[in-house]
């Protein structure tokens, strides 16, 4: 055959490629991928969901909140901090701003935050145990700003 001659006639069936719409293995892999993504989204929403409550609301609802994931906002009771460095356990009490009669014991099995002693208020995230103790796995501290003026200084200035 010369170089300028071309094949004439039908292409043999052994050389033809057949195109099919979707290959089954790609369809199965795509469905598995979509399923995994949906499962991760659902898991993320269910674990991130936490009710935001005050100490008073936790005391009112009591046993209805046991073993549910919640966030509790309160003020650390002065002198209630009990830090055990050997067992890496922080125990303290929080109370409501408006009703200091209600106090909630909190246990935190992590290293004590460095600025815990300066905390103005605490947001504890975790779950309420059967005995009424709050088992926190996340502590968010709201510390007074170092840039805020002393209220006594403001009162003295305004009295002049």
C-alpha positions in Angstrom: 0.0 0.0 0.0 1.2 3.5 -0.8 1.1 6.3 1.7 -1.6 8.2 -0.2 -4.0 5.2 -0.2 -6.7 5.1 2.4 -8.7 2.3 3.8 -11.9 2.0 1.9 -14.8 0.2 3.3 -16.4 -0.4 6.7 -14.4 -0.4 9.9 -14.0 -3.9 11.3 -16.1 -4.4 14.5 -13.0 -5.3 16.5 -11.7 -1.8 16.0 -14.8 0.2 16.8 -15.5 1.6 20.2 -19.0 1.6 21.5 -20.0 4.6 23.7 -22.5 3.9 26.4 -24.2 6.7 28.4 -23.0 5.9 31.9 -20.8 3.1 33.0 -22.1 1.3 36.0 -19.0 1.6 38.1 -19.0 5.4 37.7 -22.7 5.5 38.6 -22.1 3.5 41.8 -19.0 5.5 42.7 -21.0 8.8 42.3 -23.9 7.5 44.4 -21.5 6.5 47.1 -19.8 9.9 47.1 -23.1 11.7 47.3 -24.2 9.4 50.2 -21.0 10.1 52.1 -21.3 13.9 51.6 -24.9 13.8 52.8 -24.0 11.7 55.8 -21.2 14.2 56.8 -23.6 17.1 56.5 -26.3 15.5 58.6 -23.7 14.4 61.2 -22.3 18.0 61.3 -25.7 19.5 61.9 -26.7 17.1 64.6 -23.4 17.3 66.6 -23.1 21.1 66.3 -26.7 21.7 67.4 -26.7 22.9 71.0 -29.4 24.8 72.9 -28.4 28.1 74.5 -29.7 28.3 78.1 -29.1 30.3 81.2 -28.5 28.6 84.6 -32.1 29.4 85.6 -33.5 27.7 82.5 -31.4 24.6 83.2 -32.7 24.4 86.7 -36.3 24.8 85.6 -36.1 22.1 82.9 -34.0 19.8 85.1 -34.2 16.1 84.0 -35.6 17.0 80.6 -32.2 18.2 79.6 -30.2 15.1 80.8 -27.8 13.8 78.1 -28.8 16.5 75.6 -26.1 18.8 74.1 -26.6 22.3 75.5 -24.7 25.5 76.1 -25.0 27.2 79.5 -24.1 30.8 80.1 -23.3 31.9 83.7 -21.0 33.8 86.0 -18.3 31.9 87.9 -19.1 31.8 91.7 -16.2 33.4 93.6 -14.2 30.8 95.5 -15.8 27.8 93.8 -12.9 26.9 91.6 -11.3 23.6 92.3 -8.4 22.7 90.0 -6.7 19.3 90.3 -3.6 19.3 88.1 -2.8 15.6 88.6 -6.2 14.5 87.3 -6.5 17.4 84.9 -10.0 18.3 86.3 -11.5 21.7 86.8 -14.6 21.9 89.0 -16.5 25.1 89.6 -20.0 26.6 90.1 -21.7 29.0 87.8 -24.7 31.2 88.6 -27.2 33.3 86.7 -26.6 37.0 86.5 -30.1 37.9 87.5 -30.7 35.1 90.0 -27.6 34.2 92.0 -29.6 31.7 94.1 -29.5 29.1 91.3 -26.0 27.6 91.0 -24.9 24.8 88.6 -21.8 22.6 89.3 -19.6 22.3 86.2 -16.9 19.7 85.6 -14.3 20.2 82.9 -11.8 17.3 82.2 -9.3 19.4 80.2 -6.4 21.7 81.1 -7.6 24.8 82.9 -7.7 27.9 80.7 -4.9 30.4 81.5 -7.3 33.3 82.0 -10.0 31.4 83.9 -9.4 33.4 87.1 -10.2 36.6 85.2 -13.3 35.4 83.5 -16.4 37.7 83.8 -18.7 34.9 82.5 -18.4 31.4 81.1 -20.2 29.7 78.3 -19.9 25.9 79.0 -20.9 23.5 76.2 -21.6 19.9 77.0 -24.3 17.8 78.6 -26.2 17.7 81.9 -25.6 14.5 83.9 -28.3 12.6 86.0 -26.9 14.0 89.3 -27.4 17.6 88.1 -23.7 18.2 87.3 -22.9 19.8 84.0 -20.1 17.9 82.1 -18.4 20.5 79.9 -16.2 19.6 77.0 -15.9 23.2 75.7 -15.4 26.4 77.8 -15.6 29.8 76.3 -14.5 32.6 78.6 -15.7 36.2 78.4 -13.0 38.2 80.2 -13.3 41.9 81.0 -11.6 44.1 78.5 -8.3 45.5 79.6 -9.3 48.7 77.8 -12.4 49.3 79.7 -12.2 52.0 82.3 -12.7 51.3 86.0 -16.3 52.1 86.9 -15.2 53.8 90.2 -12.9 56.1 88.2 -15.8 57.1 85.9 -18.0 57.9 88.9 -15.3 60.0 90.6 -14.8 62.0 87.4 -18.5 62.6 87.0 -18.9 63.8 90.6 -16.5 66.7 90.1 
